[in-house]
Amino acid sequence: MQYIPALEQAGLSVTVAPFFDAAFFDLVYRPGHHAQKLAAFLRQSVRRLGLLLTRERFDAFFVYREAYPFGPALFETVLSHTGGRPLIYDFDDAIFLSNSSEANQFAAALKYPQKVPAIIRRSALVLAGNDYLANYAREFNSSVAVLPTCVDTSVFSPRPTPRSAGAPLVVGWIGTPTTAPYLKSLGSSLGRLASRHAFEVRVSGSGGAVEFPGVKTVNEPWMLHREVELFNTCDIGVYPLLDDEWAKGKCGFKAIQFMACGVPVVAAAVGVNREIIQDGVNGFLASTDAEWDHKIGLLLGDAALRARLGAAGRRTIEERYSLSVNAPKLVTMVRDVVDRKERAA
């Protein structure tokens, strides 16, 4: 969505048709509500079929992750066979692995990760969020480029005023219900740190209240219009992950958002985090409980260190993970795909 102004400025008209609209997305992560979920799913399925009926209007199709959440790549097959119009495929998670939200285990059997290589094969261009995903895509298609997750640094920017003197330091985590178990793995470390430092933990987006014994914890609801504000209420950001195949496919989005806001981050030493973060230079990486304890503790005890790593993190995002750097790359790639189609017509 954030790329649309740059694409339109380049002469490309963009129509956005998400399967998960805002109302459906809010419902998806709630446990239960099966009848409501089914009704919303059927409604969106009808709309998706309606899009297929108007597909001749478009010169190219840009699919993020999948055009339809269940079953094989039928929609993508129809789109890619529409009068030679090219399909551009973008993915930023290891969605070729089986993975399902705990709130939607009933839907796990309908997931079809085998569709991913089928979509990749049919695509004129595949955009992957990191090298791990790109290497997977190259097994099925030679036209693959890495386009890292990025943010608009004019929107995601450090808070304009310094934190209030005497206010408790805030260790922040912002995520989704599916990533909340990663945060809970830090409970022991946060408990040990609370015995030596004064701070509170601020949690947003977990889908339910998170508490840690002996640690003051504030649960904030995640809201899009407050997203940047939520990052900027934190003095230290934490981004824990498990070291598994799913985590290797992640693209470091929350670390990038914290760093864009000038908030020093401690992140799991997994996957693309090792590329985004230089340990001790623009943030910290942690692999063990002892490293989480030590590195969060260093930041809690040293305001100058927080300021230095926060500023270095901000520079990293401006130079490599900003919209201003990556939008021209996407425009060039999309324009090239469309032009190749027109030349072949």
ABEGO torsion letter per residue (X at the ends): XAAAAAAAAAGBBBBBBBABBAAAAAAAABBEGAAAAAAAAAAAAAAAAAAAAAAAABABBBBBGBABABEBBAAAAAAAABGGBBBBBBBABBAABBBBBAAAAAAAAABBAAAAAAAAAABABBBBABAAAAAAAAAABABBBBBBBBBBAAABBBBABBBBBGBBBBBBBBBBAAAAAAAAAAAAAAAAAAAABBBBBBBBGAGBBBBBBGBBBBBBBBBAAAAAAAAAABABBBBBBBBBAAAAABAGAAAAAAAAAGBBBBBBBBEAAAAABBBGAAEBBBABAAAAAAAAAAAAABAAAAAAAAAAAAAAAAAAABAAAAAAAAAAAAAAAAAAAAAAX
